[in-house]
Amino acid sequence: MSTLSKRSTVYFEPAIHNALKLRAASSDTSISELIDEAVRLLMKEDQEDLAAVRLRANEPEISYEDLLNSLEADGKI
């Protein structure tokens, strides 16, 4: 872990904490490293989602009712 790391207190349900301890021990890593990796993955996923939204920003909008009518007209529902 980097010497530039910040400290934080995080509270977990006991079962989740036990699972984290077991996972950390079995992967020869720390709980902090597991959490850091999970948060990084979550933020990467958010970044990908935001990029997808930007790519679709100019697509026409359709109401839910119009979508259902279209699906019905196409015999899909």
mmJSON file of the N, C-alpha and C atoms, coordinates in Angstrom:
{"data_MODEL":{"atom_site":{
"group_PDB":["ATOM","ATOM","ATOM","ATOM","ATOM","ATOM","ATOM","ATOM","ATOM","ATOM","ATOM","ATOM","ATOM","ATOM","ATOM","ATOM","ATOM","ATOM","ATOM","ATOM","ATOM","ATOM","ATOM","ATOM","ATOM","ATOM","ATOM","ATOM","ATOM","ATOM","ATOM","ATOM","ATOM","ATOM","ATOM","ATOM","ATOM","ATOM","ATOM","ATOM","ATOM","ATOM","ATOM","ATOM","ATOM","ATOM","ATOM","ATOM","ATOM","ATOM","ATOM","ATOM","ATOM","ATOM","ATOM","ATOM","ATOM","ATOM","ATOM","ATOM","ATOM","ATOM","ATOM","ATOM","ATOM","ATOM","ATOM","ATOM","ATOM","ATOM","ATOM","ATOM","ATOM","ATOM","ATOM","ATOM","ATOM","ATOM","ATOM","ATOM","ATOM","ATOM","ATOM","ATOM","ATOM","ATOM","ATOM","ATOM","ATOM","ATOM","ATOM","ATOM","ATOM","ATOM","ATOM","ATOM","ATOM","ATOM","ATOM","ATOM","ATOM","ATOM","ATOM","ATOM","ATOM","ATOM","ATOM","ATOM","ATOM","ATOM","ATOM","ATOM","ATOM","ATOM","ATOM","ATOM","ATOM","ATOM","ATOM","ATOM","ATOM","ATOM","ATOM","ATOM","ATOM","ATOM","ATOM","ATOM","ATOM","ATOM","ATOM","ATOM","ATOM","ATOM","ATOM","ATOM","ATOM","ATOM","ATOM","ATOM","ATOM","ATOM","ATOM","ATOM","ATOM","ATOM","ATOM","ATOM","ATOM","ATOM","ATOM","ATOM","ATOM","ATOM","ATOM","ATOM","ATOM","ATOM","ATOM","ATOM","ATOM","ATOM","ATOM","ATOM","ATOM","ATOM","ATOM","ATOM","ATOM","ATOM","ATOM","ATOM","ATOM","ATOM","ATOM","ATOM","ATOM","ATOM","ATOM","ATOM","ATOM","ATOM","ATOM","ATOM","ATOM","ATOM","ATOM","ATOM","ATOM","ATOM","ATOM","ATOM","ATOM","ATOM","ATOM","ATOM","ATOM","ATOM","ATOM","ATOM","ATOM","ATOM","ATOM","ATOM","ATOM","ATOM","ATOM","ATOM","ATOM","ATOM","ATOM","ATOM","ATOM","ATOM","ATOM","ATOM","ATOM","ATOM","ATOM","ATOM","ATOM","ATOM","ATOM","ATOM","ATOM","ATOM","ATOM","ATOM","ATOM","ATOM","ATOM"],
"id":[1,2,3,4,5,6,7,8,9,10,11,12,13,14,15,16,17,18,19,20,21,22,23,24,25,26,27,28,29,30,31,32,33,34,35,36,37,38,39,40,41,42,43,44,45,46,47,48,49,50,51,52,53,54,55,56,57,58,59,60,61,62,63,64,65,66,67,68,69,70,71,72,73,74,75,76,77,78,79,80,81,82,83,84,85,86,87,88,89,90,91,92,93,94,95,96,97,98,99,100,101,102,103,104,105,106,107,108,109,110,111,112,113,114,115,116,117,118,119,120,121,122,123,124,125,126,127,128,129,130,131,132,133,134,135,136,137,138,139,140,141,142,143,144,145,146,147,148,149,150,151,152,153,154,155,156,157,158,159,160,161,162,163,164,165,166,167,168,169,170,171,172,173,174,175,176,177,178,179,180,181,182,183,184,185,186,187,188,189,190,191,192,193,194,195,196,197,198,199,200,201,202,203,204,205,206,207,208,209,210,211,212,213,214,215,216,217,218,219,220,221,222,223,224,225,226,227,228,229,230,231],
"type_symbol":["N","C","C","N","C","C","N","C","C","N","C","C","N","C","C","N","C","C","N","C","C","N","C","C","N","C","C","N","C","C","N","C","C","N","C","C","N","C","C","N","C","C","N","C","C","N","C","C","N","C","C","N","C","C","N","C","C","N","C","C","N","C","C","N","C","C","N","C","C","N","C","C","N","C","C","N","C","C","N","C","C","N","C","C","N","C","C","N","C","C","N","C","C","N","C","C","N","C","C","N","C","C","N","C","C","N","C","C","N","C","C","N","C","C","N","C","C","N","C","C","N","C","C","N","C","C","N","C","C","N","C","C","N","C","C","N","C","C","N","C","C","N","C","C","N","C","C","N","C","C","N","C","C","N","C","C","N","C","C","N","C","C","N","C","C","N","C","C","N","C","C","N","C","C","N","C","C","N","C","C","N","C","C","N","C","C","N","C","C","N","C","C","N","C","C","N","C","C","N","C","C","N","C","C","N","C","C","N","C","C","N","C","C","N","C","C","N","C","C","N","C","C","N","C","C","N","C","C","N","C","C"],
"label_atom_id":["N","CA","C","N","CA","C","N","CA","C","N","CA","C","N","CA","C","N","CA","C","N","CA","C","N","CA","C","N","CA","C","N","CA","C","N","CA","C","N","CA","C","N","CA","C","N","CA","C","N","CA","C","N","CA","C","N","CA","C","N","CA","C","N","CA","C","N","CA","C","N","CA","C","N","CA","C","N","CA","C","N","CA","C","N","CA","C","N","CA","C","N","CA","C","N","CA","C","N","CA","C","N","CA","C","N","CA","C","N","CA","C","N","CA","C","N","CA","C","N","CA","C","N","CA","C","N","CA","C","N","CA","C","N","CA","C","N","CA","C","N","CA","C","N","CA","C","N","CA","C","N","CA","C","N","CA","C","N","CA","C","N","CA","C","N","CA","C","N","CA","C","N","CA","C","N","CA","C","N","CA","C","N","CA","C","N","CA","C","N","CA","C","N","CA","C","N","CA","C","N","CA","C","N","CA","C","N","CA","C","N","CA","C","N","CA","C","N","CA","C","N","CA","C","N","CA","C","N","CA","C","N","CA","C","N","CA","C","N","CA","C","N","CA","C","N","CA","C","N","CA","C","N","CA","C","N","CA","C","N","CA","C","N","CA","C","N","CA","C"],
"label_alt_id":[null,null,null,null,null,null,null,null,null,null,null,null,null,null,null,null,null,null,null,null,null,null,null,null,null,null,null,null,null,null,null,null,null,null,null,null,null,null,null,null,null,null,null,null,null,null,null,null,null,null,null,null,null,null,null,null,null,null,null,null,null,null,null,null,null,null,null,null,null,null,null,null,null,null,null,null,null,null,null,null,null,null,null,null,null,null,null,null,null,null,null,null,null,null,null,null,null,null,null,null,null,null,null,null,null,null,null,null,null,null,null,null,null,null,null,null,null,null,null,null,null,null,null,null,null,null,null,null,null,null,null,null,null,null,null,null,null,null,null,null,null,null,null,null,null,null,null,null,null,null,null,null,null,null,null,null,null,null,null,null,null,null,null,null,null,null,null,null,null,null,null,null,null,null,null,null,null,null,null,null,null,null,null,null,null,null,null,null,null,null,null,null,null,null,null,null,null,null,null,null,null,null,null,null,null,null,null,null,null,null,null,null,null,null,null,null,null,null,null,null,null,null,null,null,null,null,null,null,null,null,null],
"label_comp_id":["MET","MET","MET","SER","SER","SER","THR","THR","THR","LEU","LEU","LEU","SER","SER","SER","LYS","LYS","LYS","ARG","ARG","ARG","SER","SER","SER","THR","THR","THR","VAL","VAL","VAL","TYR","TYR","TYR","PHE","PHE","PHE","GLU","GLU","GLU","PRO","PRO","PRO","ALA","ALA","ALA","ILE","ILE","ILE","HIS","HIS","HIS","ASN","ASN","ASN","ALA","ALA","ALA","LEU","LEU","LEU","LYS","LYS","LYS","LEU","LEU","LEU","ARG","ARG","ARG","ALA","ALA","ALA","ALA","ALA","ALA","SER","SER","SER","SER","SER","SER","ASP","ASP","ASP","THR","THR","THR","SER","SER","SER","ILE","ILE","ILE","SER","SER","SER","GLU","GLU","GLU","LEU","LEU","LEU","ILE","ILE","ILE","ASP","ASP","ASP","GLU","GLU","GLU","ALA","ALA","ALA","VAL","VAL","VAL","ARG","ARG","ARG","LEU","LEU","LEU","LEU","LEU","LEU","MET","MET","MET","LYS","LYS","LYS","GLU","GLU","GLU","ASP","ASP","ASP","GLN","GLN","GLN","GLU","GLU","GLU","ASP","ASP","ASP","LEU","LEU","LEU","ALA","ALA","ALA","ALA","ALA","ALA","VAL","VAL","VAL","ARG","ARG","ARG","LEU","LEU","LEU","ARG","ARG","ARG","ALA","ALA","ALA","ASN","ASN","ASN","GLU","GLU","GLU","PRO","PRO","PRO","GLU","GLU","GLU","ILE","ILE","ILE","SER","SER","SER","TYR","TYR","TYR","GLU","GLU","GLU","ASP","ASP","ASP","LEU","LEU","LEU","LEU","LEU","LEU","ASN","ASN","ASN","SER","SER","SER","LEU","LEU","LEU","GLU","GLU","GLU","ALA","ALA","ALA","ASP","ASP","ASP","GLY","GLY","GLY","LYS","LYS","LYS","ILE","ILE","ILE"],
"label_asym_id":["A","A","A","A","A","A","A","A","A","A","A","A","A","A","A","A","A","A","A","A","A","A","A","A","A","A","A","A","A","A","A","A","A","A","A","A","A","A","A","A","A","A","A","A","A","A","A","A","A","A","A","A","A","A","A","A","A","A","A","A","A","A","A","A","A","A","A","A","A","A","A","A","A","A","A","A","A","A","A","A","A","A","A","A","A","A","A","A","A","A","A","A","A","A","A","A","A","A","A","A","A","A","A","A","A","A","A","A","A","A","A","A","A","A","A","A","A","A","A","A","A","A","A","A","A","A","A","A","A","A","A","A","A","A","A","A","A","A","A","A","A","A","A","A","A","A","A","A","A","A","A","A","A","A","A","A","A","A","A","A","A","A","A","A","A","A","A","A","A","A","A","A","A","A","A","A","A","A","A","A","A","A","A","A","A","A","A","A","A","A","A","A","A","A","A","A","A","A","A","A","A","A","A","A","A","A","A","A","A","A","A","A","A","A","A","A","A","A","A","A","A","A","A","A","A","A","A","A","A","A","A"],
"label_entity_id":["1","1","1","1","1","1","1","1","1","1","1","1","1","1","1","1","1","1","1","1","1","1","1","1","1","1","1","1","1","1","1","1","1","1","1","1","1","1","1","1","1","1","1","1","1","1","1","1","1","1","1","1","1","1","1","1","1","1","1","1","1","1","1","1","1","1","1","1","1","1","1","1","1","1","1","1","1","1","1","1","1","1","1","1","1","1","1","1","1","1","1","1","1","1","1","1","1","1","1","1","1","1","1","1","1","1","1","1","1","1","1","1","1","1","1","1","1","1","1","1","1","1","1","1","1","1","1","1","1","1","1","1","1","1","1","1","1","1","1","1","1","1","1","1","1","1","1","1","1","1","1","1","1","1","1","1","1","1","1","1","1","1","1","1","1","1","1","1","1","1","1","1","1","1","1","1","1","1","1","1","1","1","1","1","1","1","1","1","1","1","1","1","1","1","1","1","1","1","1","1","1","1","1","1","1","1","1","1","1","1","1","1","1","1","1","1","1","1","1","1","1","1","1","1","1","1","1","1","1","1","1"],
"label_seq_id":[1,1,1,2,2,2,3,3,3,4,4,4,5,5,5,6,6,6,7,7,7,8,8,8,9,9,9,10,10,10,11,11,11,12,12,12,13,13,13,14,14,14,15,15,15,16,16,16,17,17,17,18,18,18,19,19,19,20,20,20,21,21,21,22,22,22,23,23,23,24,24,24,25,25,25,26,26,26,27,27,27,28,28,28,29,29,29,30,30,30,31,31,31,32,32,32,33,33,33,34,34,34,35,35,35,36,36,36,37,37,37,38,38,38,39,39,39,40,40,40,41,41,41,42,42,42,43,43,43,44,44,44,45,45,45,46,46,46,47,47,47,48,48,48,49,49,49,50,50,50,51,51,51,52,52,52,53,53,53,54,54,54,55,55,55,56,56,56,57,57,57,58,58,58,59,59,59,60,60,60,61,61,61,62,62,62,63,63,63,64,64,64,65,65,65,66,66,66,67,67,67,68,68,68,69,69,69,70,70,70,71,71,71,72,72,72,73,73,73,74,74,74,75,75,75,76,76,76,77,77,77],
"pdbx_PDB_ins_code":[null,null,null,null,null,null,null,null,null,null,null,null,null,null,null,null,null,null,null,null,null,null,null,null,null,null,null,null,null,null,null,null,null,null,null,null,null,null,null,null,null,null,null,null,null,null,null,null,null,null,null,null,null,null,null,null,null,null,null,null,null,null,null,null,null,null,null,null,null,null,null,null,null,null,null,null,null,null,null,null,null,null,null,null,null,null,null,null,null,null,null,null,null,null,null,null,null,null,null,null,null,null,null,null,null,null,null,null,null,null,null,null,null,null,null,null,null,null,null,null,null,null,null,null,null,null,null,null,null,null,null,null,null,null,null,null,null,null,null,null,null,null,null,null,null,null,null,null,null,null,null,null,null,null,null,null,null,null,null,null,null,null,null,null,null,null,null,null,null,null,null,null,null,null,null,null,null,null,null,null,null,null,null,null,null,null,null,null,null,null,null,null,null,null,null,null,null,null,null,null,null,null,null,null,null,null,null,null,null,null,null,null,null,null,null,null,null,null,null,null,null,null,null,null,null,null,null,null,null,null,null],
"Cartn_x":[0.847,0.0,0.888,0.48,1.247,1.42,2.561,2.774,1.921,1.305,0.445,-1.011,-1.276,-2.642,-3.239,-4.555,-5.317,-6.029,-6.214,-6.881,-8.362,-9.188,-10.628,-11.201,-12.284,-12.977,-14.208,-14.35,-15.481,-16.141,-17.459,-18.213,-18.902,-18.797,-19.402,-20.298,-21.284,-22.053,-21.075,-21.283,-20.341,-20.074,-21.097,-20.903,-20.033,-20.233,-19.419,-17.979,-17.799,-16.44,-15.731,-16.438,-15.846,-15.458,-16.309,-16.001,-14.776,-14.688,-13.513,-12.241,-12.31,-11.13,-10.688,-11.649,-11.311,-10.727,-11.34,-10.84,-9.436,-9.207,-7.885,-6.846,-7.181,-6.239,-5.952,-6.985,-6.795,-6.068,-6.099,-5.417,-4.119,-3.711,-2.474,-2.418,-3.523,-3.623,-4.336,-4.461,-5.142,-6.582,-7.389,-8.756,-8.721,-7.813,-7.695,-7.431,-6.55,-6.255,-7.469,-8.224,-9.445,-10.452,-10.638,-11.597,-11.129,-9.822,-9.28,-9.533,-9.285,-9.516,-10.993,-11.875,-13.316,-13.801,-13.323,-13.73,-13.214,-11.981,-11.434,-12.262,-12.642,-13.47,-14.833,-15.412,-16.699,-16.602,-15.538,-15.371,-15.099,-14.363,-14.112,-15.43,-16.275,-17.588,-18.427,-18.394,-19.118,-18.602,-17.285,-16.689,-17.163,-17.219,-17.702,-19.174,-19.978,-21.405,-21.605,-20.832,-20.946,-20.538,-19.529,-19.108,-20.22,-20.886,-21.988,-23.144,-23.433,-24.499,-24.141,-22.894,-22.462,-22.629,-22.292,-22.416,-23.868,-24.786,-26.194,-26.978,-26.293,-26.962,-27.835,-27.465,-28.213,-29.27,-29.445,-30.473,-31.848,-32.825,-34.173,-34.771,-35.546,-36.228,-37.563,-38.005,-39.294,-39.98,-41.269,-41.994,-42.196,-42.443,-42.697,-43.922,-44.945,-46.167,-45.873,-45.1,-44.739,-43.91,-43.021,-42.21,-43.107,-44.058,-44.974,-45.809,-46.294,-47.084,-46.245,-44.987,-44.103,-43.851,-43.614,-43.409,-44.646,-45.805,-47.051,-47.246,-46.96,-47.105,-46.165,-45.003,-44.027,-44.293,-45.365,-45.71,-44.786,-44.083,-43.139,-43.788,-44.92,-45.675,-47.147],
"Cartn_y":[-1.174,0.0,1.232,2.256,3.483,4.193,4.85,5.642,6.897,7.2,8.378,8.039,6.831,6.403,7.214,7.356,8.012,6.95,7.226,6.292,6.643,5.597,5.781,4.658,4.932,3.893,3.478,2.184,1.638,0.585,0.605,-0.349,-1.36,-2.632,-3.716,-4.54,-5.171,-6.172,-7.293,-7.939,-8.98,-10.067,-10.509,-11.561,-11.075,-9.835,-9.265,-9.12,-8.66,-8.503,-9.85,-10.88,-12.22,-12.698,-12.456,-12.843,-12.094,-10.81,-10.033,-10.575,-10.915,-11.464,-12.775,-13.643,-14.911,-14.704,-13.8,-13.518,-12.931,-12.017,-11.404,-12.462,-13.323,-14.356,-15.337,-15.727,-16.712,-16.142,-14.823,-14.208,-13.514,-13.715,-13.131,-11.626,-10.955,-9.506,-8.962,-7.66,-7.064,-6.694,-6.517,-6.05,-4.686,-3.836,-2.506,-2.6,-3.518,-3.675,-4.196,-5.106,-5.608,-4.484,-3.662,-2.56,-1.545,-1.231,-0.285,-0.776,-2.061,-2.627,-2.576,-2.905,-2.893,-1.489,-0.495,0.89,1.339,0.967,1.321,0.701,-0.573,-1.234,-0.562,-0.164,0.522,1.851,2.605,3.892,3.705,2.65,2.356,2.025,1.258,0.926,2.191,3.081,4.351,5.149,5.176,5.902,5.325,4.008,3.365,3.667,3.66,3.984,5.413,6.344,7.744,7.922,7.19,7.254,6.727,5.654,5.095,6.084,6.774,7.782,8.908,9.345,10.417,9.989,8.741,8.245,8.202,8.015,7.896,9.183,10.247,11.505,12.044,11.793,12.353,11.406,10.266,9.349,9.923,9.674,10.183,9.487,10.222,9.653,9.082,8.058,7.447,7.212,7.471,7.259,5.763,5.398,3.995,3.487,4.327,3.94,3.681,4.565,4.375,3.107,2.826,1.609,0.38,0.364,-0.771,-0.932,0.183,0.124,-0.424,-0.02,-0.515,-2.011,-2.46,-3.889,-4.686,-4.138,-4.814,-4.875,-3.778,-3.74,-4.72,-4.96,-5.896,-7.338,-7.556,-8.893,-9.452,-8.569,-9.034,-9.153,-8.499,-8.672,-8.798],
"Cartn_z":[0.0,0.0,0.0,-0.664,-0.796,0.542,0.702,1.92,1.904,0.762,0.657,0.966,1.437,1.731,2.873,2.838,3.902,4.714,5.955,6.851,6.949,7.028,7.151,7.996,8.664,9.425,8.635,8.459,7.709,8.59,8.665,9.47,8.554,8.931,8.162,9.065,8.47,9.186,9.544,10.687,11.114,10.063,9.372,8.366,7.213,6.8,5.719,6.186,7.409,7.944,8.018,8.459,8.504,7.11,6.146,4.768,4.257,4.575,4.17,4.805,6.099,6.778,6.123,5.819,5.175,3.786,3.034,1.681,1.734,2.659,2.797,3.159,4.095,4.509,3.38,2.648,1.576,0.369,0.213,-0.932,-0.517,0.734,1.267,1.017,1.35,1.209,2.441,2.52,3.669,3.31,4.349,4.135,3.456,3.871,3.262,1.762,1.372,-0.058,-0.82,-0.203,-0.846,-1.053,-0.028,-0.118,-1.147,-1.142,-2.113,-3.54,-3.772,-5.1,-5.473,-4.523,-4.799,-5.14,-4.408,-4.671,-6.03,-6.347,-7.664,-8.786,-8.618,-9.631,-9.761,-8.633,-8.639,-9.382,-9.116,-9.796,-11.283,-11.652,-13.068,-13.762,-13.098,-13.658,-13.838,-12.846,-12.969,-14.153,-14.327,-15.443,-16.776,-16.864,-18.092,-18.33,-17.271,-17.397,-17.88,-17.321,-17.74,-19.192,-19.633,-21.037,-21.942,-21.515,-22.306,-22.396,-21.31,-21.32,-22.283,-22.249,-23.173,-24.628,-24.931,-26.308,-26.773,-25.837,-26.196,-25.98,-25.63,-25.28,-26.409,-27.649,-28.783,-29.346,-28.713,-29.175,-28.844,-29.701,-29.416,-28.193,-27.442,-26.284,-26.715,-25.996,-26.274,-24.934,-24.897,-23.64,-23.426,-22.185,-21.861,-22.611,-22.688,-23.407,-24.874,-25.508,-26.917,-27.107,-26.162,-26.234,-26.179,-25.238,-25.137,-26.396,-26.942,-28.174,-29.332,-29.406,-30.447,-30.291,-29.076,-28.838,-29.18,-28.865,-29.198,-30.709,-31.4,-32.856,-33.546,-32.922,-33.503,-33.074,-32.281,-31.834,-30.767,-30.084,-29.058,-27.684,-27.498,-26.263,-26.613],
"occupancy":[1.0,1.0,1.0,1.0,1.0,1.0,1.0,1.0,1.0,1.0,1.0,1.0,1.0,1.0,1.0,1.0,1.0,1.0,1.0,1.0,1.0,1.0,1.0,1.0,1.0,1.0,1.0,1.0,1.0,1.0,1.0,1.0,1.0,1.0,1.0,1.0,1.0,1.0,1.0,1.0,1.0,1.0,1.0,1.0,1.0,1.0,1.0,1.0,1.0,1.0,1.0,1.0,1.0,1.0,1.0,1.0,1.0,1.0,1.0,1.0,1.0,1.0,1.0,1.0,1.0,1.0,1.0,1.0,1.0,1.0,1.0,1.0,1.0,1.0,1.0,1.0,1.0,1.0,1.0,1.0,1.0,1.0,1.0,1.0,1.0,1.0,1.0,1.0,1.0,1.0,1.0,1.0,1.0,1.0,1.0,1.0,1.0,1.0,1.0,1.0,1.0,1.0,1.0,1.0,1.0,1.0,1.0,1.0,1.0,1.0,1.0,1.0,1.0,1.0,1.0,1.0,1.0,1.0,1.0,1.0,1.0,1.0,1.0,1.0,1.0,1.0,1.0,1.0,1.0,1.0,1.0,1.0,1.0,1.0,1.0,1.0,1.0,1.0,1.0,1.0,1.0,1.0,1.0,1.0,1.0,1.0,1.0,1.0,1.0,1.0,1.0,1.0,1.0,1.0,1.0,1.0,1.0,1.0,1.0,1.0,1.0,1.0,1.0,1.0,1.0,1.0,1.0,1.0,1.0,1.0,1.0,1.0,1.0,1.0,1.0,1.0,1.0,1.0,1.0,1.0,1.0,1.0,1.0,1.0,1.0,1.0,1.0,1.0,1.0,1.0,1.0,1.0,1.0,1.0,1.0,1.0,1.0,1.0,1.0,1.0,1.0,1.0,1.0,1.0,1.0,1.0,1.0,1.0,1.0,1.0,1.0,1.0,1.0,1.0,1.0,1.0,1.0,1.0,1.0,1.0,1.0,1.0,1.0,1.0,1.0,1.0,1.0,1.0,1.0,1.0,1.0],
"B_iso_or_equiv":[0.0,0.0,0.0,0.0,0.0,0.0,0.0,0.0,0.0,0.0,0.0,0.0,0.0,0.0,0.0,0.0,0.0,0.0,0.0,0.0,0.0,0.0,0.0,0.0,0.0,0.0,0.0,0.0,0.0,0.0,0.0,0.0,0.0,0.0,0.0,0.0,0.0,0.0,0.0,0.0,0.0,0.0,0.0,0.0,0.0,0.0,0.0,0.0,0.0,0.0,0.0,0.0,0.0,0.0,0.0,0.0,0.0,0.0,0.0,0.0,0.0,0.0,0.0,0.0,0.0,0.0,0.0,0.0,0.0,0.0,0.0,0.0,0.0,0.0,0.0,0.0,0.0,0.0,0.0,0.0,0.0,0.0,0.0,0.0,0.0,0.0,0.0,0.0,0.0,0.0,0.0,0.0,0.0,0.0,0.0,0.0,0.0,0.0,0.0,0.0,0.0,0.0,0.0,0.0,0.0,0.0,0.0,0.0,0.0,0.0,0.0,0.0,0.0,0.0,0.0,0.0,0.0,0.0,0.0,0.0,0.0,0.0,0.0,0.0,0.0,0.0,0.0,0.0,0.0,0.0,0.0,0.0,0.0,0.0,0.0,0.0,0.0,0.0,0.0,0.0,0.0,0.0,0.0,0.0,0.0,0.0,0.0,0.0,0.0,0.0,0.0,0.0,0.0,0.0,0.0,0.0,0.0,0.0,0.0,0.0,0.0,0.0,0.0,0.0,0.0,0.0,0.0,0.0,0.0,0.0,0.0,0.0,0.0,0.0,0.0,0.0,0.0,0.0,0.0,0.0,0.0,0.0,0.0,0.0,0.0,0.0,0.0,0.0,0.0,0.0,0.0,0.0,0.0,0.0,0.0,0.0,0.0,0.0,0.0,0.0,0.0,0.0,0.0,0.0,0.0,0.0,0.0,0.0,0.0,0.0,0.0,0.0,0.0,0.0,0.0,0.0,0.0,0.0,0.0,0.0,0.0,0.0,0.0,0.0,0.0,0.0,0.0,0.0,0.0,0.0,0.0],
"pdbx_formal_charge":[null,null,null,null,null,null,null,null,null,null,null,null,null,null,null,null,null,null,null,null,null,null,null,null,null,null,null,null,null,null,null,null,null,null,null,null,null,null,null,null,null,null,null,null,null,null,null,null,null,null,null,null,null,null,null,null,null,null,null,null,null,null,null,null,null,null,null,null,null,null,null,null,null,null,null,null,null,null,null,null,null,null,null,null,null,null,null,null,null,null,null,null,null,null,null,null,null,null,null,null,null,null,null,null,null,null,null,null,null,null,null,null,null,null,null,null,null,null,null,null,null,null,null,null,null,null,null,null,null,null,null,null,null,null,null,null,null,null,null,null,null,null,null,null,null,null,null,null,null,null,null,null,null,null,null,null,null,null,null,null,null,null,null,null,null,null,null,null,null,null,null,null,null,null,null,null,null,null,null,null,null,null,null,null,null,null,null,null,null,null,null,null,null,null,null,null,null,null,null,null,null,null,null,null,null,null,null,null,null,null,null,null,null,null,null,null,null,null,null,null,null,null,null,null,null,null,null,null,null,null,null],
"auth_seq_id":[1,1,1,2,2,2,3,3,3,4,4,4,5,5,5,6,6,6,7,7,7,8,8,8,9,9,9,10,10,10,11,11,11,12,12,12,13,13,13,14,14,14,15,15,15,16,16,16,17,17,17,18,18,18,19,19,19,20,20,20,21,21,21,22,22,22,23,23,23,24,24,24,25,25,25,26,26,26,27,27,27,28,28,28,29,29,29,30,30,30,31,31,31,32,32,32,33,33,33,34,34,34,35,35,35,36,36,36,37,37,37,38,38,38,39,39,39,40,40,40,41,41,41,42,42,42,43,43,43,44,44,44,45,45,45,46,46,46,47,47,47,48,48,48,49,49,49,50,50,50,51,51,51,52,52,52,53,53,53,54,54,54,55,55,55,56,56,56,57,57,57,58,58,58,59,59,59,60,60,60,61,61,61,62,62,62,63,63,63,64,64,64,65,65,65,66,66,66,67,67,67,68,68,68,69,69,69,70,70,70,71,71,71,72,72,72,73,73,73,74,74,74,75,75,75,76,76,76,77,77,77],
"auth_comp_id":["MET","MET","MET","SER","SER","SER","THR","THR","THR","LEU","LEU","LEU","SER","SER","SER","LYS","LYS","LYS","ARG","ARG","ARG","SER","SER","SER","THR","THR","THR","VAL","VAL","VAL","TYR","TYR","TYR","PHE","PHE","PHE","GLU","GLU","GLU","PRO","PRO","PRO","ALA","ALA","ALA","ILE","ILE","ILE","HIS","HIS","HIS","ASN","ASN","ASN","ALA","ALA","ALA","LEU","LEU","LEU","LYS","LYS","LYS","LEU","LEU","LEU","ARG","ARG","ARG","ALA","ALA","ALA","ALA","ALA","ALA","SER","SER","SER","SER","SER","SER","ASP","ASP","ASP","THR","THR","THR","SER","SER","SER","ILE","ILE","ILE","SER","SER","SER","GLU","GLU","GLU","LEU","LEU","LEU","ILE","ILE","ILE","ASP","ASP","ASP","GLU","GLU","GLU","ALA","ALA","ALA","VAL","VAL","VAL","ARG","ARG","ARG","LEU","LEU","LEU","LEU","LEU","LEU","MET","MET","MET","LYS","LYS","LYS","GLU","GLU","GLU","ASP","ASP","ASP","GLN","GLN","GLN","GLU","GLU","GLU","ASP","ASP","ASP","LEU","LEU","LEU","ALA","ALA","ALA","ALA","ALA","ALA","VAL","VAL","VAL","ARG","ARG","ARG","LEU","LEU","LEU","ARG","ARG","ARG","ALA","ALA","ALA","ASN","ASN","ASN","GLU","GLU","GLU","PRO","PRO","PRO","GLU","GLU","GLU","ILE","ILE","ILE","SER","SER","SER","TYR","TYR","TYR","GLU","GLU","GLU","ASP","ASP","ASP","LEU","LEU","LEU","LEU","LEU","LEU","ASN","ASN","ASN","SER","SER","SER","LEU","LEU","LEU","GLU","GLU","GLU","ALA","ALA","ALA","ASP","ASP","ASP","GLY","GLY","GLY","LYS","LYS","LYS","ILE","ILE","ILE"],
"auth_asym_id":["A","A","A","A","A","A","A","A","A","A","A","A","A","A","A","A","A","A","A","A","A","A","A","A","A","A","A","A","A","A","A","A","A","A","A","A","A","A","A","A","A","A","A","A","A","A","A","A","A","A","A","A","A","A","A","A","A","A","A","A","A","A","A","A","A","A","A","A","A","A","A","A","A","A","A","A","A","A","A","A","A","A","A","A","A","A","A","A","A","A","A","A","A","A","A","A","A","A","A","A","A","A","A","A","A","A","A","A","A","A","A","A","A","A","A","A","A","A","A","A","A","A","A","A","A","A","A","A","A","A","A","A","A","A","A","A","A","A","A","A","A","A","A","A","A","A","A","A","A","A","A","A","A","A","A","A","A","A","A","A","A","A","A","A","A","A","A","A","A","A","A","A","A","A","A","A","A","A","A","A","A","A","A","A","A","A","A","A","A","A","A","A","A","A","A","A","A","A","A","A","A","A","A","A","A","A","A","A","A","A","A","A","A","A","A","A","A","A","A","A","A","A","A","A","A","A","A","A","A","A","A"],
"auth_atom_id":["N","CA","C","N","CA","C","N","CA","C","N","CA","C","N","CA","C","N","CA","C","N","CA","C","N","CA","C","N","CA","C","N","CA","C","N","CA","C","N","CA","C","N","CA","C","N","CA","C","N","CA","C","N","CA","C","N","CA","C","N","CA","C","N","CA","C","N","CA","C","N","CA","C","N","CA","C","N","CA","C","N","CA","C","N","CA","C","N","CA","C","N","CA","C","N","CA","C","N","CA","C","N","CA","C","N","CA","C","N","CA","C","N","CA","C","N","CA","C","N","CA","C","N","CA","C","N","CA","C","N","CA","C","N","CA","C","N","CA","C","N","CA","C","N","CA","C","N","CA","C","N","CA","C","N","CA","C","N","CA","C","N","CA","C","N","CA","C","N","CA","C","N","CA","C","N","CA","C","N","CA","C","N","CA","C","N","CA","C","N","CA","C","N","CA","C","N","CA","C","N","CA","C","N","CA","C","N","CA","C","N","CA","C","N","CA","C","N","CA","C","N","CA","C","N","CA","C","N","CA","C","N","CA","C","N","CA","C","N","CA","C","N","CA","C","N","CA","C","N","CA","C","N","CA","C","N","CA","C","N","CA","C","N","CA","C","N","CA","C"],
"pdbx_PDB_model_num":[1,1,1,1,1,1,1,1,1,1,1,1,1,1,1,1,1,1,1,1,1,1,1,1,1,1,1,1,1,1,1,1,1,1,1,1,1,1,1,1,1,1,1,1,1,1,1,1,1,1,1,1,1,1,1,1,1,1,1,1,1,1,1,1,1,1,1,1,1,1,1,1,1,1,1,1,1,1,1,1,1,1,1,1,1,1,1,1,1,1,1,1,1,1,1,1,1,1,1,1,1,1,1,1,1,1,1,1,1,1,1,1,1,1,1,1,1,1,1,1,1,1,1,1,1,1,1,1,1,1,1,1,1,1,1,1,1,1,1,1,1,1,1,1,1,1,1,1,1,1,1,1,1,1,1,1,1,1,1,1,1,1,1,1,1,1,1,1,1,1,1,1,1,1,1,1,1,1,1,1,1,1,1,1,1,1,1,1,1,1,1,1,1,1,1,1,1,1,1,1,1,1,1,1,1,1,1,1,1,1,1,1,1,1,1,1,1,1,1,1,1,1,1,1,1,1,1,1,1,1,1]
}}}
